[in-house]
Amino acid sequence: MKRVITPKAPAFTKVSVLGLGYVGLPMAAVMATRGIEVIGIDVNKSVVEKINAGGIHIVEPGLDIVVRGAVAAGNLRASLTPEPAEAFIIAVPTPFKENNVPDMRYCEEAARAIAPVLKAGDLVVLESTSPVGTTEDISRWMAAIRPDLKFPHQHGEAADICIAHSPERILPGRVLIELVANSRIIGGITPKCAQRAAALYRMFVEGELHLTNARTAELAKLSENSFRDVNIAFANELSMVCEKVGVDVWEMIRLANCHPRVNILQPGPGVGGHCIAVDPWFIVHAAPEEARLIRTSREINEHKAEHVVDRVRHAAERFRAPVIACLGLSYKADIDDLRESPAVHIVKELAKGDFQILAVEPNVHALPADLAACANVEHADLDDAIERADIVVLLVDHKEFKLVPKSALLARIVVDTRGVWAGTP
């Protein structure tokens, strides 16, 4: 992978971002602050209306201010329908179907939606983390609709349209900082495609740009998230080993990490979010015989949530009609993102039992529909939940939960999956 500094290129003055979620909306807002006219496209009418009113529909520090300013300046607007632009960034979900098969329908729908408004000289960039080969699929899907244009999978450097993959590398809670500061991988179907995409990203990215081909960029992103998943699986497996042999996992990891070349991560109730909990399966699907460690790590992390459920059910056997306070629903601390959250899965499984569940999640206004439909699950306030609970299950290390003293948990069974109260008074 080569580090490059891109030469000056004609500026992009109008960019369209498809998908105004946790990646697309911050990116659209940041580009708009650089003086680029940005049109955000989303299929959700309420999202479009909220953004055009200067509001946001997700939780991300500082994003509300940036969006409000960009909309007020006339540089950012949202629409349900694609329209002509000079560059198109696809930032739509890439989930998986049954048996962990990649579901690429949103990428295909986005490609087919913008194909009618493409013109020679346009750039299309796939931001969505995707299986190897998806960027080339984007080119094929659009070519099927626009036979009047030349696409790079067929015509190489002579193509009318440049297509590249630049996977996002942002951490929720730090998105506005990392969109600008982090280095980026830019993989073009051809070298010309990569250079054209680099010219766009250099308009707002201060980090280094690393140019490569599309397939390498796709696999690099999947490998980054699989690396994290494998290391988390090691920590989660150790936590279950410690439980088996009667060792405090938090103290053991702290001591092991005193070694200058050891850095064991902290265990938890599993792994969530759209990236780490999903992307390793894309590698397994592409190379099932070769990706044995990646598959096993994914299975360990999925099993950890079931292990937590079993622990809580076992503790509940001590009560006739136990009340269980489940603290946290998001997949990580201090955000509202519930995608692939092990905490949500754990609460769903516990709700199948004869328990009263008090779900505490300070970052959402209401329970997700599948939990709200459970008669024995209530969205509760933190203090009220702890007061009423027989069992307190800490699932997410939100800042509010870190302030709860151990004295408030006396006479209650505590299942702390994050080590929040380990060693605190």
N, C-alpha and C positions, 0 to 999 in steps of 0.2 A: 504494500500500500504506500503510495507516494504522497508526501506532503508538498502542497503547491501553494503558491500565491498567484491568484488569478490576475491576468492583465485587465486593464480597463476595458469595459464592454458597454455597449449601449444600455442605458438604464431601462429597467422595467417600470413603467408608469401605472400599469393596471394589472392587478393580480386577483385571481379568484381562488378561494379556499373552500373545498367541499368537505363538509363535516365540521360543525361548530361545537365540538365537545371539549374534552380536557386538553387536547393538543391543538385542534384547529382554531378555536376561539383565541387563545393567547397568542398564537402565531399571527393570526389576522390582525390583532390589535397592535402587536409589536411592529409589524410591517407598516401599518397605518401611521404609526408615530414617526416613521422615516419619510413621510410625505408621499407614500405610494397610495394610489386609490385601490382599496381592497373591497371586493364583494364577497361576502361569506354566504355560502349556500348550505341550507339545511332542510331536511324533509319535515321537520317539526315546526308547525306554524307558530306555536306559542313561543318557541325559542327565537324565531325570526322577529316576531313582534317585540319581544323583550329587549333584544339587542338593538333594534332600531329605535327603541325608547331610551337607549343609553344604559340598560341594565344587563345583568348577567344571571345565568341559571346554574352556575357551579360555584364551588367554594375554592378560591385561590387568592392568597394574600396579594393585595394591590391591583388585582385584575379589574375590579370595578372602576377604579379611578382611571386606568388606562383606556378601558372601553368607553367610558363616559366622555373622556376627552377626545378620543378618535372619532366618535359619532358626532359630537358637537362641532368638530373641525370639518366635518364633511368628508373625511378620508375613509370611513368605515361604514358600510351598510350591509344589511342582510337581505337575502331573497330566497324564495322557494325554487326559483328557476334559473339555471345557468344562462349566462350571457357572454358575449365575446370579451376576451381579455388577452393579454400577452403571455401570461403564465397561469397555469392551473396546478394547485397543490391538493392532492387527494389525502385527506386525513380522516378516514372512516373506520369503523370497527372491523376487526378481523377475528371473529370468534371461531369456535370449532363446533362441529355437529356431533351426533352420536358416535361413540367409539373414537373420539378425539380426531376426527377427520376435519381438516381445515374447511371453513365456510367462507368462500370468497365472493359471496353474492353482493355484498355492499361495494366492494372494489369494482366488480363488473358493472353494477348499476351506475356507479359514479363515472366510470369510463364511457359507458354508453350515453350517459346524460350530457357529457360535455362534447362528445364527438360532433354533433350537429353544428356547434358554434366554433369549431376549430378552423384556423386558416394557416396558410404556409408561414413558417417562422415562429409559430407558437411553441411553448415549452410545457410539458406535463411532468410533474414530479409526484411520485408515490411516497408519502410520508408513513403510511400505515405499515406497521411491522407485519411482514408477510412471508409465506413459504418461498423457497428458492424457485425462481422462474416467474413469479407474479408480475414483475415489471414488464417482461416480454409478453405476458398474457394481456396486460393493459394495452400494449401496442396492437396485438391481434384483435382484441375486442373493438378497438376504435377503427382499425382498418376495415373491419367487416361492414361498418356503417358508412365509412368515408373512402370508397374506392378511388375518388378523385384526388386523394392526397397520398404522398409517399411516406411510409412509416419505417422506422429504423430496423425492425426485425426482418424486413424484406429488402430494404434499399441501403442499409448501412449509413455511411456518411452523406449519401446523396438524399437522405430523407428530408421531407418538408417539415416534419414535426420532430422535435427533440424530446426524448423520454428518459427519465432517470429515477433512481431511488435514493432518497436521503432519509434514513430512519431517524425518528426523534430520539433524543437522549436527555430527557428531562425528568426531574423528580418532583412529584406533587408537593406543593408548599414552597418550592423554589423555582417554579416554572419561568417566571419573567426574568429571573437572573440567568438561569441556565440556557434558555433559548438564545441568549446573546453571547454568553461567555463560553459555553462548551464547544469543543471541537466537533466537527461534523464529518461523517463519511458520505461521499457523493458518488454513487455508482451509475454510470451511464450505460445505455445499451451500446453506444459507441463513444469513443473519446470526445467527439464533438458534443454529444449529449451531456457528458459530464462537465465539460467546460461551460456550456450554456447554463446548466443548473448552478454551477459554482458562481457565475456572475450574479445570479439572483440572490443566493444566500450571502454573498459578500456584502450585500446592501444592508444587512442587519445583524450578521453574525461576526463577532470579534474573535472567536476562537479559530483554530486552524481548520482548514478544509483539506480533507484527504480524498483524492480522486482515485477511483478504481472502476471496475466493471460492475454491472447491476447485480449479477449473481453473488459476487464476493461481498458486496454491500449487504445484500439480504441475509446471507449466512453469518456475517460478522455481527449483525444486530441480534439474530437468534442465539448466537454463541455467547454474547454478553449476558443475556438474560438467563441462559442455561447455566453459565458459570455461577451466577448468584443462586440459582435454584439448587445446584449440586452442593454448594457450601452451606446453604440453609438446611438442606436435608441432613448433612452431617451433624449439625447442631441439634436438629429435632430428633435424630436417632439417638444421640448421646443423652438427651433429656429423658427418653424412655428407658435407656440403659440405667441411668442414675436412679430413676424411680424403682426399677427392678431390684437394684442392689443396695438401696437405702442411702444414696449419696445426694447431697444438695448440689444440683446441677449448676446453680449460679455461682456458688463458691468454687466448684471444681473448674469451671471455665475461666473464672477470674485468675485462678492460680496457674492453669495451663497457659494462659496468655501472657504470663510473666516471662515465658521463653521468648528470646529475641526473634525467633523465626516462626512463631505460632500466633495465629489470630483467628480463633474460633468465633463464629458469629453467635448472636443470642438466639435461643430457640423461641418458638411461639406456638400458636394453635394451628399452624399450617401456613400456606402462602396464598395471597390473593392478588387482586389487581389484574388488569387486562394483559400485562406483559409477562411477568415471571411465571404466573400460573397457567399461561396459555402457550407461549412461544416454544418451550422445549418440545411440546407435542408436534410442532411443525417439523422439527428435525427428526423426531422418531418416525413420523409418518413418511418422510422422504427416504430414510435409511434405517428401517426397523431392526435389521440384523446387526448393524454397526453401532447404533446409539444405545448400547445396553446400560451404561452408567447413567446417561441422561434419563432413560425410562425409569430406572430404579429410583433415582432421586425424586422424580415426579410422583411416583407411587408412594414413597415414604412421606412426602409432604402432604399428599392427599389423605393418607392414613392417619396422620397426626390429628386431624380434626375429629376423626372417628374415635381416636384414643381419648381425646378430651371428653367427648360425649359419654364414653364408657365410664370415665372417672366420675363425672357428675351424676350419672345414673346410679353408680355404686354408692356415692355419698347420700343420695336421696333415699336409699333404702332405710335410713335411720328415722324417717319421718312418715307420718300417715298421709299428709297432704302437703308436701313441701312447696315453699315459695322460693323460686330461684331468680336471683338478680343477675342478669347477664350484662356486663359493662362493656359496651362498644359493639358496633356493627360494621363499621368501615373496615377496609382491608389493611389500613395502617393508621398511625396516629395523626390526629388533628386535621383530618380531611373528611369530606362527605362522600367519597367514592366507595360504593358498595359492590363494585364489579368483582366477581369471583371471590368474594370475601369468605374466608373460613369461618368468621364469626357468625355471619348470616346462616351459613350451612349448619353450624352447631346449634343455633337457636331453633332452626326448623326441625332438626332431629329431636331436640329436647321437647319441642311442642307436641310431638307425637305421644308423649307420655302423659300420665295423670299428674301434671305439675302446673302450677301457676307461674308463668314466666314474666318477669319485669325487665323489659329491654330498655337499656339506657344508651342513647346515642345523641350527645349534645350538638352534633354537626348536621343533623337532619331535622326537618320540621314534622315529619310523619314517617311511620313505618313503611317499608316497601310493601307492595300489594299482597305478596304471598304471605308475609308475616301478619299483616293487618287482617287477613282473612282467617287467621287462627283465633278461635274464641278464647283460648287460654294465654294469649300473648298481649301484653299491655305496654305501650310506650310510656315509660315512667321517668320521673325526675330522680337524679342521683341520690339525694339525701333520703327521699321517700322510699326508694328501692332498697337501700341498705337497711333502713329502719324496719321494713316489713319482711326482709329476706331471712330464710333459714340457711341458704347457701348463696355465697357471692362468687360469681365466676368472672374473673378479669380476662377479657378477650383482646382488648386493644388498649395500648398505653397512652390514651389521651391525657393532655396536661391536667384536666380536671380530676382525673382519677389518681394522679400522682400526689395530689394534695390530701387525699383521704388518709388519716392516720390509722395505724393498726388498732388503736383504742376503740375506733368506731366499728371494728369488726369482731369484737369480743363476743363470744357465745354463738358465733356463726362459723360454719364450715367455709373455708376459703379455698378456691381453686384459682391460683394465680398463674396464668400461662405465659406471662410476660416478665415476671420477676420484678414487678413494680414495687411490691411491698417487702421484698427480700432485704433484710437488714435494716428496715426503717423502724422507728420507735412506734 
